[in-house]
């Protein structure tokens, strides 16, 4: 791979990391809006159930994002490079 290819790979990996952090910050904001962050739990309810819901919020959010990255990598790559979807290529080749 040439230097341009390595640079592009590095930029993509950095982009994935920044997107990962953005999802985490969005989830943190969601916990604050929903009132399930640990500070709110300790002050208002003193409930272990709400603490568990706080952790499950992150598990669900990051889990969904990870599944999207794992299963949607081809779709994401085609979208970034402006390539047509696989179904469109199959239709063009059959005509």
N, C-alpha and C positions, 0 to 999 in steps of 0.2 A: 504494500500500500504506500502511496506517495504521501508527501507531507500534507497536501491538501486534504486527502482522505482522513488522516489522523486528526487534523485540525477540526474537520467536520464532525468526527466521532466525539472529540472532546467537547465541542460546543453542544452536541446533542445530550451527552451525559450531564453536562452542567445544566442544561435546560430541564432535564428530568429531575435533577436534584432541586432546582429552584421551584419547579412545579410541585414536587413532593412537599417542600416547606410551605408553599402557599396553601396546599390542601390542609396541612396541619394547622396553620393559622386560621383558616376558615372554620375548621372544626372547633378550635378554641373559641372563636367568636360565637359559634353556635351554642356552645355550652354556657357561655355568659348570657346570651339572649334567652335561652331556655331556663336559666337559673339552676343548672345542675353542676356548676363548678365547685370544687371542694370548699372554697371560702363561703359560698352561699349555703352549702349543705351544713357546714359547721354552725353557722349563725342561725339559720332558720329551723331546720328540721332535726339535726343530729341523727340522721338516718343512714344506716349502711346501705339500704336499697338505692337511695339516690346516688351514693358514691359508686355503686356498681354500675348504675346507668351512665354515669360520667365516663367510666372506663369503656363500657360497651359502645358508647358513641364514637370513641376513637377507633376501636377495633372495627366497627362497621364501616366507618369512613375510609380508613386506610386500607382495609380489606377490599372494599369495592374499587378503590383506586388501583390497588395492586393487580386485581383481576383484570381491570381494563387495560393496564399496561402490558400484562402478560398475554392476554388473548386478543387485544386490539392493536398490537404492535404493527402488523402489516397494514391495517387500515390507517393508522396514524402516520406511518411512513409514506403511504401513497398520498395522503392529504397534504403533508408537508411539501412533497415534491410535485404536487399538482398532477399526479398521474391518474388516469381513469380507474374506476373500480374494476375488479376482476370480472364481474358480470358484464360490464360494457365491453371489455376486450373479447370475451367469448362471443358476444353478439356480433361484433365486427368481423371476427374470424370466420363465423359460420355463413356470412353473406357472400 
